[in-house]
Amino acid sequence: MEKIYQAIIIGGGVGGLMAARYLDDSLLIERKENIGDGPVRTGEGISYTALKMNNIELNPKWVSCEINAILRIAPNGKAMGGFKEGPYAYTINRLAFEKFLASESKAEIILNNFVTDLKFNENYWEVKTKTEKIYKAKYIIGADGANSIVRRKVFNEDIKLIGGLQYLMKFGKIIETNIAKIYLDNEKFLRGYAWLFPKSENTANVGICCNNNLQENFDYFIKNIIKPNYGDYEILENRSGVIPKSGVCAKVFKDNAFLIGDAAGLTDPIFEGGMSQAMLSAGIAAQCILDKK
């Protein structure tokens, strides 16, 4: 008898892996050759609250730094934000974190494959992949990012994207590993901001997202803020990409199909971050499916 899964999860990032962590009978389809392969397209910051809400215990294998303060820095250099005794956020190794989530997953995982078409037949979904094989499930979860095929083919909806430049940098000076910095300047970083998230005593994710002159303003940020404070630097990795601009899709559920995380346009309304939102929406989608068993 042909297998019909409880759910097929399309996308093996943090959101997809979180959904697979909850569901008992799911198939996860991921285009990368290995879970945890690059590229990294995130500042890698996550709150203590987000981890606690998802019952995730800290693991030194994927925690880079404990963050005791997130400072918001105005154009005049004034910093806003206080310190907390216990860390309330972390910078993590995103790729190691994904591997950890996969190790806790209950799903059957298919790698190096991607979805080319989807069709709903009243009682179940037919999901066709690049290998021409068709898989069936009662539900599907679109966890396939900003360019989601589930959103485009099932919901027929586009979302606005915003570009971001980010690099993993190594500095000549020691940096404070327990402080993340967000730089606000609506002239230079229009409707966006720049950031520095520490990864070690001399490395950090440094980036900018904004609606005006992205490269020009990134160069300004490096020349006038980063270099004077942290000295000479070396670029270790380009981590640039696009992210959904704040604004959730009109629908995130249709015909037993869910959208979660970036696929649904779920990002922080102020800072455009999406990892916590992906985890939370994955848990909600999974719980809805489990409640219908």
C-alpha positions as CSV (number, residue, x, y, z in Angstrom):
1,M,0.0,0.0,0.0
2,E,1.3,3.4,-0.9
3,K,2.5,5.5,2.0
4,I,0.6,8.6,2.9
5,Y,2.5,10.6,5.5
6,Q,0.9,12.7,8.2
7,A,2.8,15.7,6.9
8,I,5.4,16.6,4.3
9,I,7.7,19.4,5.4
10,I,9.3,21.3,2.6
11,G,12.6,22.9,3.8
12,G,15.1,21.8,6.3
13,G,16.1,25.0,8.0
14,V,15.3,25.8,11.6
15,G,11.5,26.1,11.0
16,G,11.2,22.8,9.1
17,L,13.4,20.9,11.6
18,M,11.4,22.3,14.5
19,A,8.2,21.0,12.9
20,A,9.8,17.6,12.3
21,R,10.8,17.6,16.0
22,Y,7.1,17.6,17.0
23,L,5.5,15.4,14.4
24,D,5.4,11.6,14.6
25,D,5.0,10.7,11.0
26,S,6.5,13.2,8.6
27,L,8.8,13.4,5.6
28,L,11.2,16.4,5.3
29,I,12.5,17.3,1.9
30,E,15.6,19.5,1.8
31,R,17.6,20.7,-1.3
32,K,21.0,20.8,0.6
33,E,23.2,17.8,0.5
34,N,23.5,17.8,4.3
35,I,21.5,19.3,7.1
36,G,23.6,22.1,8.5
37,D,25.3,22.9,5.2
38,G,25.7,26.6,4.4
39,P,25.1,29.3,3.5
40,V,24.4,31.2,6.7
41,R,22.0,34.1,6.1
42,T,21.4,35.3,9.6
43,G,23.0,37.3,12.4
44,E,22.6,34.0,14.5
45,G,21.1,35.8,17.5
46,I,18.4,34.0,19.5
47,S,16.7,34.8,22.8
48,Y,16.7,32.7,25.9
49,T,12.9,33.0,25.9
50,A,12.7,31.5,22.4
51,L,14.8,28.5,23.4
52,K,12.8,28.0,26.7
53,M,9.4,28.2,24.9
54,N,10.6,25.4,22.5
55,N,12.0,23.2,25.3
56,I,15.5,23.5,24.0
57,E,18.4,23.0,26.4
58,L,21.6,24.9,25.8
59,N,24.4,23.0,24.2
60,P,28.0,24.2,24.0
61,K,28.2,22.6,20.6
62,W,26.1,25.3,19.1
63,V,26.3,28.3,21.5
64,S,28.9,30.8,20.5
65,C,28.4,33.6,23.0
66,E,26.2,34.5,25.9
67,I,24.6,37.9,25.5
68,N,24.0,40.0,28.6
69,A,23.1,43.3,26.8
70,I,21.7,44.3,23.4
71,L,22.6,48.0,23.0
72,R,20.7,50.2,20.6
73,I,23.1,52.9,19.5
74,A,21.8,56.3,18.2
75,P,23.5,58.3,15.5
76,N,25.2,60.5,18.1
77,G,26.8,57.4,19.7
78,K,24.5,57.2,22.7
79,A,23.8,53.6,23.7
80,M,20.4,52.5,25.1
81,G,19.8,49.2,26.8
82,G,20.8,47.7,30.1
83,F,22.8,44.7,31.3
84,K,21.2,41.6,32.8
85,E,23.0,39.3,35.2
86,G,21.9,36.1,33.5
87,P,22.2,36.0,29.7
88,Y,18.9,36.7,27.9
89,A,20.2,36.0,24.4
90,Y,22.9,34.0,22.6
91,T,24.7,34.1,19.4
92,I,24.8,30.6,18.0
93,N,26.4,28.5,15.3
94,R,23.4,28.2,13.1
95,L,24.7,25.2,11.1
96,A,25.5,23.3,14.3
97,F,22.1,24.2,15.7
98,E,20.4,22.8,12.6
99,K,22.3,19.5,13.0
100,F,21.2,19.4,16.6
101,L,17.6,19.9,15.7
102,A,17.9,17.2,13.0
103,S,19.3,14.7,15.7
104,E,16.0,15.2,17.6
105,S,13.8,15.0,14.6
106,K,11.3,12.1,14.2
107,A,11.0,12.7,10.4
108,E,12.2,10.7,7.5
109,I,14.6,13.1,5.8
110,I,15.4,13.3,2.0
111,L,18.4,15.4,1.1
112,N,19.7,16.9,-2.1
113,N,16.2,17.1,-3.5
114,F,13.6,19.8,-4.0
115,V,9.9,20.2,-4.8
116,T,8.9,21.0,-8.4
117,D,5.1,20.8,-8.1
118,L,2.2,20.3,-5.6
119,K,-1.3,19.1,-6.1
120,F,-4.2,18.8,-3.6
121,N,-6.6,15.9,-4.2
122,E,-9.3,16.6,-1.6
123,N,-7.9,14.2,1.0
124,Y,-4.2,14.5,0.6
125,W,-1.4,16.3,-1.1
126,E,0.8,15.0,-3.9
127,V,4.3,16.5,-3.8
128,K,6.5,16.0,-6.9
129,T,10.3,16.4,-6.6
130,K,13.1,16.9,-9.1
131,T,13.6,13.1,-9.3
132,E,10.0,12.8,-10.6
133,K,9.0,10.8,-7.6
134,I,5.6,11.8,-6.0
135,Y,5.1,11.7,-2.2
136,K,1.8,11.9,-0.5
137,A,0.6,13.4,2.8
138,K,-2.5,14.7,4.5
139,Y,-0.8,18.0,5.3
140,I,2.2,20.0,4.0
141,I,4.3,22.6,5.8
142,G,6.0,25.2,3.7
143,A,9.3,25.9,5.5
144,D,11.2,26.8,2.4
145,G,12.2,30.3,3.0
146,A,11.6,33.7,1.4
147,N,11.2,32.2,-2.1
148,S,8.9,29.5,-1.0
149,I,7.4,27.3,-3.7
150,V,4.5,26.4,-1.4
151,R,3.6,30.0,-1.0
152,R,3.8,30.7,-4.7
153,K,2.0,27.6,-6.0
154,V,-0.5,27.0,-3.2
155,F,-1.3,30.5,-1.9
156,N,-0.4,32.4,-5.1
157,E,1.1,35.1,-3.1
158,D,4.4,37.1,-3.2
159,I,6.0,38.9,-0.3
160,K,8.3,41.9,-0.3
161,L,12.0,41.2,0.2
162,I,14.7,43.4,1.6
163,G,18.4,43.0,0.9
164,G,21.0,42.6,3.6
165,L,24.8,42.7,3.5
166,Q,26.5,40.6,6.2
167,Y,30.0,39.3,6.7
168,L,31.7,37.2,9.3
169,M,34.7,39.3,10.3
170,K,37.9,38.8,12.3
171,F,39.2,41.9,14.1
172,G,42.6,43.1,15.2
173,K,41.1,44.1,18.6
174,I,39.4,42.0,21.3
175,I,35.6,42.6,21.3
176,E,33.1,42.2,24.2
177,T,31.5,38.8,23.7
178,N,28.5,39.5,25.9
179,I,27.3,42.6,24.1
180,A,25.4,42.7,20.8
181,K,25.1,46.1,19.1
182,I,22.3,47.5,16.9
183,Y,23.0,50.8,15.2
184,L,20.0,53.0,14.4
185,D,20.3,55.9,11.9
186,N,17.3,56.5,9.7
187,E,19.3,58.7,7.4
188,K,22.0,56.1,6.6
189,F,20.0,53.0,7.4
190,L,16.5,54.0,6.2
191,R,13.9,51.8,7.7
192,G,16.6,49.4,8.8
193,Y,19.7,49.2,11.0
194,A,23.2,47.9,11.2
195,W,24.5,45.4,13.7
196,L,27.4,43.6,15.3
197,F,26.8,40.2,16.9
198,P,29.9,38.7,18.6
199,K,30.9,35.2,17.7
200,S,34.1,35.0,19.8
201,E,36.7,37.4,21.3
202,N,37.8,38.6,17.8
203,T,35.0,37.6,15.4
204,A,31.5,38.8,14.8
205,N,28.7,38.9,12.3
206,V,28.6,42.4,11.0
207,G,25.8,43.6,8.7
208,I,23.2,46.1,7.5
209,C,19.7,46.0,6.0
210,C,18.1,49.1,4.8
211,N,15.9,50.6,2.0
212,N,18.5,53.0,0.6
213,N,22.0,52.7,-1.0
214,L,22.8,49.3,0.7
215,Q,26.4,49.0,-0.4
216,E,27.3,52.7,0.0
217,N,25.9,52.7,3.6
218,F,27.5,49.4,4.5
219,D,30.9,50.9,3.4
220,Y,30.1,54.0,5.5
221,F,29.3,51.8,8.5
222,I,32.6,49.9,8.2
223,K,34.7,53.0,7.7
224,N,33.1,55.3,10.3
225,I,32.0,52.9,13.0
226,I,33.5,49.4,12.8
227,K,37.1,50.2,11.9
228,P,37.6,53.1,14.4
229,N,36.2,50.9,17.2
230,Y,37.6,47.5,16.3
231,G,40.7,48.1,14.2
232,D,41.7,46.3,11.1
233,Y,39.6,43.4,10.0
234,E,39.5,40.4,7.8
235,I,36.4,39.1,6.0
236,L,36.1,35.4,6.7
237,E,32.8,34.7,5.0
238,N,30.1,36.5,3.0
239,R,26.7,35.9,4.7
240,S,24.6,38.3,2.6
241,G,21.1,37.5,1.3
242,V,17.5,38.6,1.2
243,I,14.9,38.4,4.0
244,P,11.1,39.0,4.1
245,K,10.2,42.6,4.8
246,S,7.9,42.7,7.8
247,G,4.3,41.8,6.9
248,V,2.8,38.3,7.2
249,C,1.0,36.7,4.3
250,A,-2.7,37.2,4.0
251,K,-3.2,33.5,4.6
252,V,-0.9,31.0,6.2
253,F,-3.3,28.0,6.0
254,K,-5.2,26.7,3.0
255,D,-6.3,23.2,1.9
256,N,-4.3,21.5,4.7
257,A,-1.2,23.5,3.8
258,F,0.7,25.6,6.3
259,L,3.3,28.4,5.8
260,I,5.8,29.0,8.6
261,G,8.8,31.2,9.1
262,D,10.2,33.2,6.2
263,A,7.9,31.4,3.8
264,A,5.0,33.1,5.6
265,G,6.7,36.5,5.8
266,L,7.1,36.1,9.6
267,T,9.8,38.4,10.8
268,D,10.3,40.7,13.7
269,P,8.4,44.0,13.0
270,I,11.3,46.1,14.2
271,F,14.5,44.3,13.5
272,E,13.4,41.8,10.7
273,G,14.8,38.8,12.5
274,G,13.1,35.5,11.8
275,M,14.6,32.6,13.7
276,S,12.4,32.8,16.8
277,Q,9.3,33.4,14.6
278,A,10.2,30.3,12.5
279,M,10.4,28.1,15.6
280,L,7.2,29.4,17.1
281,S,5.2,29.1,13.9
282,A,6.6,25.6,13.4
283,G,5.3,24.5,16.8
284,I,1.9,26.0,16.1
285,A,1.5,24.3,12.7
286,A,2.7,21.0,14.2
287,Q,0.2,21.2,17.1
288,C,-2.7,22.0,14.7
289,I,-1.8,18.8,12.8
290,L,-1.5,16.7,16.0
291,D,-4.8,18.0,17.3
292,K,-6.5,16.7,14.1
293,K,-5.2,13.1,14.5
